[in-house]
Amino acid sequence: MAGLGLLCGPAAAWAENTDDAGQGAVVTIDSGQVRGVVAGDQRSFQGIPFAAPPVGDLRWVSPQPVVPWAGERAATQPGPACAQTAGVLGEKQSTSEDCLYVNVTTPRGVKRGEPLPVLVWLHGGGFRNGSGAMYGASRLATRGDLMVVTVNYRLGLFGYLAHPALEGANAENLSGNFGIEDQQAALRWVKRNAAAFGGDPRNVTVAGESAGGASACAHLISPKSAGLFHRAIIQSAPCLMTRWPAGWNWLPRPLAQAYQHGEATAERLGCTDARAGAVAACLRARTSAELLAQSQNEFAPVIGGPLLPLEPAEALAEGRFNRVPVMHGVTRDEHVTFNQEMAGAPPLTDAGYVQQINAFFGERAAKVLARYPLDKYGEPGTSRAGLAMQSVMTDHLWASPATETNRLLAARVPTYAYEFADRWAPWVSSTPVVPSFPTGAFHASELQYLFEADYFAGRTLSPAQSRLSGTMIDYWSRFAHHGDPNGTATPPWPAVRAGQDDVQRLAPGASGIRPVDLCREHQCRFWQSLDR
């Protein structure tokens, strides 16, 4: 039956219009025809609109349908990135609000009767930076035999401003989650149009890293995302990230807090008129540049209302989430990327380390300093303070919540957990910042093993790292195919089991891929006891 579906309707349009000479391909989707590019072993279609431009009166409105077009639309260049300032990892500034586009990559040949699983990639960037086009998917699509869709979604204040003046018919699920609604609109686009590209709308994996991983977790717990995906991959964003200090902009916020922040933002923009509709009109009259100046802090998804009714921890603990297989993991040295040097601050000193631990942990600081003493990380005058701090924060803010997330997920659904542990992974090429200490398996370092990512343009993997990249693509794609990463050509990857904290270690070398106890490696029981 699935094979017959590929021989009629939009999929047939692709089969008839493919140009084997490599000049391009035409696909008919629900809003018109798009012409992409066929080259080598892949096809690509870039800059396809999945929702109307959220500009003018549609700013801070739930995504609206695309206006169909006549004739062929060129799909050879990505659409603009959503409005954002320049990012610390080299993301470029954009003032565009006409930005709701997807990019599609598939293998050049589609096997008859075997539609491609679809992997929908949600980019990271702290809910304020990034774009789908930053993630080239050639290797993932061709080696993995996948249809890969990368997505733009509204960022910062444009995507996550919550304000009572924005509520009503135009905000279907309460304000504050327009970026998540954009992602849901993209998933609905995939459901309607995947078959046109040879994809299987009945086998969709939602995946993302960092803010994209937090987004994947949001879809896992959102009733509004039910039925839009069938598997989830959550990279470097444990659903139970509750220990971060106030002000980190990529963590979900309660609705009351989001409203308070939104009202303060409107006041700074001079939008305080209490007349009905005046605040919303004032906000929509502001330029993109004026809004970007207020778009850098505390804008993230909002908990409360029909879209995200429960905190992630509560939803997972109570089993009130979309029951699909999950792949979930972190990197070995996550917090290196968040070290103060990344923001241009001087390297951390020994005294600065003690001061920051005291400020962060208060009355518990003595126990942390005893557990993570500076002399464990080197001699005075070295980079030991930075190493110690990233070790503390990686264990406390990332690995320990990851083990708790794994346990809650595994109690309800098949769960495959990993730790990316290549501590010689190439550092980001798109930023001039080079830390004064080894970067290890830093936050986002695994992306270059899965994608041709802009962050790492010009970086080269060693032969052993390239083999690890191939294995990871095999794991990721088999999970997208079957909900289980295991296959005959790769080391076995056990599912998470009750009472155990083993995860699949992913590192180069003959013994690099094997189970490790994530909790023991990152001293999770110490952190759990400290929280009591």
Disulfide bonds with the S-S distance in Angstrom:
Cys82-Cys99 2.14
Cys217-Cys239 2.17
Cys271-Cys282 2.09
